[in-house]
Structure formats: C-alpha cells, structure tokens
Amino acid sequence: MKHKSILLILTIALGGCTALDDAEYKHIETLVAKEKAITIAQTGGDAEIVIFASGPGKVEALNDFSAFAGMDKTSFSGDDTLGVSFTDNSEGHRRMAKLLLSLTGSEKKDTVNVFQEGVQDTLKCASPYASVNGASASVAKFAVTTNLSFDSHEIYTSYLSGATGWVISCRMENDTIYVYTSENPGETVSKARVTLPYSDGWGTNMDLNLYITLSDKNGDFGTTIDFHKAAEYAGKGKIKDNSVIEGIIVSDCRSMNMELNVNRDYNVVDTDENLRTAYLEALDGSMGFRMKYVNANDNVLEFGTRVLLDLNGASIVRDEGTESFTITELIPANIVESRKGFEPVEKE
C-alpha cells in the first residue's frame, strides 16, 4: 500500500514538471536610458547615452537643436549607445537637446535631456509694483535686470480686483519694461498682475510677475493715513477700508535674519517664517510695522525701497504688552507702488 502511494506522488510531481516545461513565458518589454540628464561643457563635446532595450526602437527630438547639436543615429536595435555632439557655446546662453526614446510596437518610452553649459539668462525686477493714473491712458514702467532683449512680448494679464480689460500691451527697451494701460473703465481702484512668460534654454521657468494698480478716475488710490492711525486697526480683524500708508523697507528679502523660524510641532519647523517677514518704517522714522506675507515668494522688496501699501484685506495685530505691530495676510495686490533708492531717516 505504501509503495502505491509513493508511486502516485511521483506521477503527480512529474506531471507538474511537464506542465511547467510546456508553459509559455510572457515577453517582458524593457526600455530605459542609463542616465536621464547629461551636462556638456560650454566648449562643446559629445554625450554618450546608454540605452537598455528589449527590442528595436527610435529616437526623436522633442525640441529643435539642429543648429548646435546632432545625433549619430535615430534608431536602435536593442541595447545600444546613442551619441549626441554639441558645438562650441563659449559666447552663447544655456541650451539643451531633449530626446524621446520609443520602443517599436510598444507604449514603452523614456526621455533624456542633454544640457550644455552657457551664459545663464537673467530676468528680474527688484521693484515689481507700479501705479498709474486711471483718469486717462497711461504707461507703467519697470526697471529690470536682464541679459535678454525683446521689443515686444506675449503677456498674460490677471485682473485681481476692480475693472478689467485696461492692460493693453507690453514692450521692453533699454532694461525697462513698459506696460500700456487705458483709462479706468470702472469707478474704483483696480489691480492687475501682468506675467511675462519665459523659460531659459534648459527649460527653467523664469516667468516675471509685475503688478499694476490703476487709480480711480479722480487719480486716487485710497485714503492716505499715517502709521499711528493705521495702528488703531490692531485687533479689529480684516481691514475693509481703502486706507494706504507710505514708508521705506528697512529689511532685505535676501536676509535670513528677519525672523525666527517657529516650531509648528515638536519635530516640525516653519522654515518660511523668516522669508515671509519684512519691516516697513514711516517716512519720518517715527514708527514701523512688521510685515507678514501669506507666501514667502511674494516677499521681494529690498532695503531702501519706498512703498505705498494698501491695507485693504490685511489685518494688524499688536504683540501683547508691547508697542510692536504686525501687518498680516499681505499679498502682492496690497503693494500699490514700489521705488528703489531711498534711505530711511537716520536716528539721533
């Protein structure tokens, strides 16, 4: 009886092995580049892209780099090496070749970026806020730091409050950007953000945001009050009046010593607290406010920038037991105008 049981087990096992031998194994498709990004020197040179592929495929350009680079093949038969040669770029800006690898008869794809060093593009505005008179057609002027040149530029306009349709066009001349506006089509102060979209040769986003406040048809931006009057808003919640104050920035958005970064939890530190903080001093030096932006990226004003600040939508809080006041919930639309090159009043 025992011998028959052993024989039955052996028969079943051998049958299982035969079934496995006869099974059809699924073909596994593979396509991957060893490196996703390669950087070539400014003087030029060759990039070798190692491709691991289970079958043939093709190589396509995702951008036009024919003027400065070339590929040694546009297809591969399996595991292969693709060569990309770049010319000298000693005087030029950064550039790249973006490649798409595709496996034939499959949805498998991979991309490779080959970057070449060069001059880094610059497009910055230290005072990105301007005001214009809404009583008639006008122009907002912005001084920029740039190594680019263009006579006209596509712009995207976002109207933040008030009337719409009053931003007409934009052009740049001698490191100054001019944004042309029409008469205010509405009755109230209006605000807009003008974005100049731009990406450098490596695909880095460098969009420039400029902010314009259009006065009402009487040329007014609101009711100007002094800092002491503004302090009376402390503890009263969000400000709904169109009250404006004018002062000079006495901090620097690039400094890491504007505020202590606070602990939000026992193991969580808000590292943006410093970056959201600026300090504004009255023109006569009699008083100042701490400024807190909602987003750290909006804190771009440098030391010595004269600012016209709209308090509408912001709040003012007073540190308990002190004469320290903070304007909170600030966004770019609160800045009516900014001008560089001013010095705060010297203290005796």
Salt bridges, closest charged atoms under 4 A:
GLU60 OE2 - LYS58 NZ 3.98
ASP80 OD1 - LYS73 NZ 3.02
ASP110 OD2 - LYS36 NZ 2.36
ASP121 OD1 - HIS93 ND1 2.24
GLU173 OE1 - ARG171 NH1 2.49
GLU183 OE2 - LYS217 NZ 3.99
ASP200 OD2 - ARG94 NH2 2.61
GLU232 OE1 - LYS229 NZ 3.44
GLU246 OE2 - ARG306 NE 2.87
GLU246 OE2 - ARG339 NH2 3.74
ASP252 OD2 - ARG254 NH2 3.06
GLU259 OE2 - ARG290 NE 3.19
GLU259 OE2 - LYS292 NZ 3.26
ASP270 OD2 - ARG264 NH2 2.98
ASP270 OD2 - ARG276 NH2 2.65
GLU273 OE1 - ARG264 NH2 3.18
GLU273 OE1 - ARG276 NH2 2.79
GLU273 OE2 - LYS292 NZ 2.72
GLU281 OE1 - LYS347 NZ 2.94
GLU302 OE2 - ARG254 NH1 3.86
GLU302 OE1 - LYS340 NZ 2.93
ASP310 OD2 - LYS191 NZ 3.46
ASP319 OD2 - ARG290 NH1 3.80
GLU323 OE2 - ARG318 NH2 2.50
GLU329 OE1 - LYS238 NZ 3.57
GLU337 OE1 - ARG339 NE 3.40
